[in-house]
Amino acid sequence: MQERDYTCEVGGYACNQSGSLKTYMRIHKGKRLDTCEVCVYACNLSGSFKTHMRIHQGKRLHTCEVCVYACNQSGS
């Protein structure tokens, strides 16, 4: 197991990369980097925002090979 050199002084979260801690700290600071112009959704991570925007764009990247079901997240 890797040593976790970076620890949050507020919540106790620990990680091994400074960038991960920096991203995590946005939770405590209430910063939202990405805000949807269509609805009220806001998030800290660009990947989450891209996934959210698929809702408005109608993109369905994951389709069933057996039926016509399609969704925008692989776990759905």
Buried (B, 14 or more C-beta within 10 A) or exposed (E): EEEEEBEBEEEEBBBEEEEBBEBBBBEEEEEEEBEBEEEEBBBBEEEEBBBBBBEEEEEEEEEEEEEEEEEBEEEE
